[in-house]
Amino acid sequence: MKIAILTGAGLSAESGLGTFRDKGGIWTKYDLTQVATPEGFAADPALVHEFYNARRANCVESEPNAAHFALGELQSDSAHEVTIITQNIDDLHERGGAKDVIHMHGQLLRALCANCGERWDAPIIMTPTDLCPRCSAPQTRPDVVWFGEIPYAMETIQQKVSESDLFVAIGTSATVYPAAGLVQLARGETRELNLAPTDAAGAFDSGRYGPATSIVPEWVQSL
Ligand code: APR
């Protein structure tokens, strides 16, 4: 069976990485226009690097949880062709055994040169004076997709979702496009797995609700 899985911050919540829109979420503490837009970066690169440096340190200190491991196991089960598409910029899917994860919003542990496009493994602490290892321009940034920028690999993502026999959204509030619109492309069965039903719950054929560390392993076992 071809399974396309879309994950969001709720999957990493129990690993201690914050979600965005829950009570006490990241966007209740930071103004996203200042730390997650190209304009914010241009206005105050030091603030943006500080924001991502803190999240990078948090990510490095965190551990994948039972939901990440269950998805890694599902992907290695040869009975299914499983594509994991994530909005998360952490590396917990990979550390939970997943392969070829499509990071549509980029990756916290990667750096990008805004001048020449070079990408490399990000140091834990990035600063506005870092120089690109290829062109030496002082224009390094986290390799993450900010609001107003184009998510990565959208063609592949749309193809995988439309070809899937089963599309499952896990731990996402389904409020940020284009990720939130993917369920409309799914031709097969669709399922929402989340702490609680989202506003998009009605767009799915079915849903299972509870903490990801219990509902995701249960779901994987049930396949
Ligand atoms: N188990 C399962 N689901 C959970 C858990 C948990 N332990 N904790 C929270 N959730 C759910 C919440 O109910 C919510 O629906 O995870 C979802 C998190 O939603 P958001 O905080 O909006 O995160 P996400 O959907 O990933 O945001 C999408 O928005 O800010 C941008 O680029 C950022 O990738 C992010 C995108």
Residues whose N, C-alpha, C, O or C-beta is under 5 A from the ligand:
A	BS01	APR	G8 A9 G10 A13 E14 T19 F20 R21 D22 Q87 N88 H105 G171 T172 S173 A174 V176 N194 L195 A196 G210 P211 A212
